[in-house]
Amino acid sequence: MARTVTEKADILPLLAEVFREHGYEGASLSLISQATGLGKGSLYHFFPKGKEEMMTAVLASIDHWFETEIFQPLLTSAYPAAAIDAMFVAVRVYFASGQRVCLVGLLGLSDSRDKFAEAIRDYFARWVQALTTALQRTHQTEQVARDQAELIVAGIQGAIVLARALGRPDVFDRVLDEMKGRQPGKSGG
């Protein structure tokens, strides 16, 4: 059944889930049409350049969420340790305790990586930089903060893969708890 959609933003979450489930290469227009309830003509109305424009819009939507919920709080909070704690909470919810694929990470591992290389690189670089800035503000040197930020972002990404591969969200939660516990001022850290 055809769906009435008045704004492109209304279908971005649906598109994201199709790309998460099937990858960029596997997300055919038929699958996208089925998931969104929009005919191919409506899809091309919103995205005249096709699937690549759809993925670009989804990546921009993800970028906006991370900018608002993760990067800016890490960069600007008067309480950097609290912002780091909030980051762990937000990623736990966003990635559904490791049961929701990181679309940017998935895309970075796919054959289509080169089409979206700048967006992928920017996402991870900004996350590492924002977290580095917050960690420095907890009285760590720049190098120690950067090393730790890279380990945390890599740990989150790896925990997503492992939790999904094993079908065990507790793995994701345990890895996040371990990383969070290693932060300055935390017990065990």
N, C-alpha and C positions, 0 to 999 in steps of 0.2 A: 504494500500500500504506500502510495506517495505521501511524503510528509511535507507540511508547509513550514518553511524556514524563511525568516525574514533577514537574518544576519549571519554572516559567515562564522562569527564567533560561536554561534549555537551548535555548529557541527564539528568544531575542532576537537572536543573531547572524544567524540565518536570516531573521528579519523585517527586520533592518537591510539585508541585501543585497537583499531584494525592494523595499524603499523606495528604496534607492540606484539600482536598475536601472529602476524604473518610476515613481518619484516617489510622493508621497502619494496624489495623485488617481488615478494609473494602477494602483496596487496594489489590485486587486480581491480579494475574499475567495477567489475561485477560484485566483488566482495565489498568494496567501498559503498557501492549503491545499496546493496543489501543491508549493511550495517547502519547506514545513515537514513535509509528510507527515501533517498533522493534518486531520481532518474539521472541518467548520464548527462542529459541536457541541463538539468539543474546544477549538477556538479560543475559542468563547464561554465555555467553562468557565474558561479562563485569563484571558480578557479580556471580561467581561460587557458592557462599554460599547463593544465593537467596535474598529474600526480606529483611532479616535482614542486609545483606551486603549493599543493596541499601539504607536502612534507615541510616546506619552508614555513608555511603558516603555523603548522603544529610546533615546529621548533621555536618559532617566535613566541608562541603561547607558553611553552615550557620555560623559555628564557625569562619571560615576564614574571611567571610565578616564582622562579628561583631568585630573580632580582629583588622582588618584593619581600619574599618570605625568608630568604637565606642570606643573600649577598649584602643587601643594605643593612639589615640588623647587625651582621658581623662587622661591617665597616663603621657603623655610626653609633652603636649602643654605648651609653655611658658606663655600662656594666658588661665588659667583654666576656667574662666567664658565664654570665647569664645568657648572653647571646649564643655562645657555643652550646650551652645546655639546650637552648631553644632550637638550635639547628638539629641536634640529635633527635629531639621530639618531632620536629617537622619532617625530617627525612623518614623517620619510622612510619609516620602517618602517610606521607606521600607515596612511599614505596610499599605500603601495606605489609609491613614487617617482612620485606623481601619477596613478597608474592607478586609484586607489580614490577615488570621489567623497566629498567632505565632505558628509555627509547634512545636517548643520545648515546649512551654506551653501546647499545645494540647496533645503532647505525654506524658507530665508529669501528665496529668489527666486521661490518658487511662489505660486500663488493661495491656498494654505492657510496662508500665513505668519501671518496674524492669530490663528489657533487656537493657535499655539505661540510667539507673539511673545515672551513672557516668557522662555521657555527659550532661544530663539535669542539674544535680547539679552544674557541672563546669560552664556551660553557665550562670546560674543565679548568682552564687557566684562571678565569674569574673566581671560580669556587676556591681554588687553591690560594689565590691572592687575598680574597676576603677573609678566609680562615687564617692565613698567615698574619694578616693585619690584626685580627682579634687576638691571636695567640701572642703576638709581640706586645700587645697592650696588657697582657697578664705577666709581663716582665720576663719574656723570653727573648733571646737574641734573634736577629732576623733569620740566620741560618737554621737555628734549632726550630724556630717557628715554621719556616718553610718546609723543612724535613718532616716535621710532625703533621703539617697540613696535608702534604702529599701522601703520607701514610694513612691518614684518616680518610681522605677521599678515595684512595685506592682500596682501603679496607671496606668502606661502604659499598663500593662497586663489586668487590669480590664477594662480600657477604650476600649481595643480591643474587649473584650467580650461584653460589653454593646453596643458599636456602631454596632457590627455585629448583635446582638440579636434584636436591634431596627431598623436595616437597616438605621441608621443615622450617616454618617461619621462626621457630625458636632459635635456630642457628643465627639468623639475621639479628634478632633481638639480643642474643648473647654477645655477638661481636660488637654491636653498638654499645652495649653496657660496658664491655671491657675497654673499648676506646674512650668512652666517656669517663670511666673511672680512672684513667691515666692522666686526666687533665689536671693542671695545677690546682691545688687546694682540695682535691678529691681524695677520699681514702683509697689506698692501693695505687696512687699515682705519684 
